[in-house]
Amino acid sequence: MSDSDLVKLYSGRILALAADIPHLGRLPAPQGSARRRSPVCGSTITADVVMRDGRVAEFAQDVKACALGQASAAVVGGAAIGRNRAEVEAARDALRAMLKDGAPPPSGAFAGFEVLLPARDYKNRHASILLAIEALAEAITAAEAA
């Protein structure tokens, strides 16, 4: 990766998101939790949720990830409250398609993922970027099953 590629990938917007992740930590009594780990880089994200009326009422995330994973967690943290499982799964699927298939970024509450468009060309970064939304989707599923 050249220096100009790194500048493009780690833009000021990505670094600003990574420095200001909403809902950091763990919930004291989550209804559902999920931990995701990237085997490529070792990044991990644990998501906790409390659901009310089928929607995320409380959310927290423990983030140990690279700048791209942190930026993704910031987008998730800003959008998670008030979302239902279908909305989160649709955002997860749209983010995956954006990274792997060249599809447009997710829309609505998760439109902030567009900042990660430059990472599309770096397949080794995709797993870390997907961790937060995958952990949230799995935590919601766990809460609904409880």
C-alpha positions as CSV (number, residue, x, y, z in Angstrom):
1,M,0.0,0.0,0.0
2,S,1.5,3.3,-1.1
3,D,1.5,6.5,1.1
4,S,-1.2,8.0,-1.1
5,D,-3.3,4.9,-0.6
6,L,-3.0,5.2,3.1
7,V,-4.0,8.9,3.1
8,K,-7.1,8.0,1.0
9,L,-8.0,5.1,3.3
10,Y,-7.4,6.8,6.6
11,S,-9.1,10.1,5.9
12,G,-9.8,12.8,8.4
13,R,-13.4,11.8,8.6
14,I,-12.6,8.2,9.4
15,L,-10.1,9.2,12.0
16,A,-12.6,11.6,13.6
17,L,-15.2,8.9,13.8
18,A,-12.7,6.5,15.3
19,A,-11.9,9.0,18.0
20,D,-15.6,9.5,19.0
21,I,-17.4,6.2,19.3
22,P,-20.9,6.4,20.8
23,H,-22.0,4.0,23.5
24,L,-18.6,2.6,24.5
25,G,-18.6,0.1,27.3
26,R,-20.9,-2.7,28.4
27,L,-24.5,-2.8,29.7
28,P,-25.0,-3.9,33.3
29,A,-27.9,-6.2,32.4
30,P,-28.1,-6.9,28.6
31,Q,-30.9,-9.0,27.2
32,G,-28.5,-10.0,24.4
33,S,-24.8,-9.9,23.7
34,A,-22.5,-11.0,20.9
35,R,-18.8,-10.9,20.4
36,R,-17.3,-10.8,16.9
37,R,-13.6,-11.2,16.1
38,S,-11.7,-10.7,12.9
39,P,-9.3,-13.6,12.3
40,V,-7.3,-11.4,9.9
41,C,-6.3,-8.6,12.3
42,G,-7.6,-9.8,15.7
43,S,-10.0,-6.9,16.1
44,T,-12.9,-7.7,18.5
45,I,-16.2,-6.0,19.2
46,T,-18.7,-7.0,21.8
47,A,-22.3,-5.6,21.5
48,D,-24.9,-5.6,24.3
49,V,-28.6,-4.7,23.8
50,V,-31.8,-4.3,25.7
51,M,-34.8,-4.5,23.4
52,R,-38.3,-2.9,24.0
53,D,-41.2,-3.4,21.6
54,G,-38.8,-5.1,19.1
55,R,-36.4,-2.2,18.9
56,V,-33.0,-1.5,20.5
57,A,-33.7,0.6,23.6
58,E,-30.2,0.4,25.1
59,F,-26.9,-0.3,23.4
60,A,-23.3,-0.5,24.4
61,Q,-20.2,-1.8,22.6
62,D,-16.7,-2.8,23.7
63,V,-14.4,-1.9,20.8
64,K,-10.9,-3.2,20.3
65,A,-10.3,-2.6,16.7
66,C,-8.2,-0.7,14.1
67,A,-9.2,2.8,12.9
68,L,-11.6,1.4,10.2
69,G,-13.3,-1.0,12.7
70,Q,-13.6,1.9,15.2
71,A,-15.1,4.2,12.5
72,S,-17.6,1.5,11.6
73,A,-18.4,1.1,15.3
74,A,-19.0,4.9,15.5
75,V,-21.5,4.7,12.7
76,V,-23.3,1.7,14.4
77,G,-23.2,3.5,17.8
78,G,-24.9,6.5,16.3
79,A,-27.6,4.5,14.6
80,A,-28.4,1.5,16.8
81,I,-30.9,3.0,19.3
82,G,-34.4,2.7,17.9
83,R,-33.6,0.1,15.2
84,N,-35.2,-3.3,14.8
85,R,-33.6,-6.5,13.7
86,A,-34.7,-6.2,10.1
87,E,-33.2,-2.6,9.8
88,V,-29.9,-3.8,11.3
89,E,-29.7,-6.9,9.1
90,A,-30.5,-4.8,6.0
91,A,-27.8,-2.4,6.9
92,R,-25.3,-5.2,7.5
93,D,-26.2,-6.8,4.2
94,A,-25.9,-3.4,2.4
95,L,-22.5,-2.7,4.0
96,R,-21.3,-6.2,3.0
97,A,-22.5,-5.6,-0.6
98,M,-20.9,-2.1,-0.7
99,L,-17.5,-3.6,0.3
100,K,-17.6,-6.8,-1.7
101,D,-19.8,-6.1,-4.7
102,G,-19.5,-2.4,-5.4
103,A,-23.1,-1.7,-4.3
104,P,-24.1,1.7,-3.0
105,P,-23.7,2.4,0.7
106,P,-26.5,1.7,3.2
107,S,-29.1,4.4,3.4
108,G,-31.2,5.9,6.2
109,A,-29.8,5.7,9.8
110,F,-26.7,3.8,8.6
111,A,-25.9,6.1,5.7
112,G,-22.7,7.1,7.6
113,F,-21.1,3.9,6.3
114,E,-20.4,5.8,3.1
115,V,-17.2,7.2,4.7
116,L,-15.8,3.7,4.4
117,L,-16.2,3.5,0.6
118,P,-12.4,3.9,0.1
119,A,-11.9,0.6,2.0
120,R,-13.8,-1.3,-0.7
121,D,-10.5,-1.8,-2.5
122,Y,-8.8,-3.4,0.5
123,K,-10.4,-6.8,1.1
124,N,-8.2,-7.5,4.1
125,R,-10.0,-4.6,5.9
126,H,-13.5,-5.8,5.2
127,A,-13.8,-8.2,8.2
128,S,-12.9,-5.5,10.7
129,I,-15.4,-3.0,9.1
130,L,-18.2,-5.6,9.4
131,L,-17.6,-6.5,13.0
132,A,-19.8,-3.8,14.7
133,I,-22.9,-4.3,12.6
134,E,-22.5,-8.1,12.7
135,A,-22.2,-8.0,16.5
136,L,-25.3,-5.7,16.8
137,A,-27.3,-8.0,14.6
138,E,-26.3,-11.1,16.6
139,A,-27.0,-9.4,19.9
140,I,-30.5,-8.5,18.8
141,T,-31.1,-12.1,17.7
142,A,-29.8,-13.3,21.1
143,A,-32.1,-10.9,22.9
144,E,-35.1,-11.9,20.9
145,A,-34.4,-15.6,21.6
146,A,-34.0,-15.0,25.4
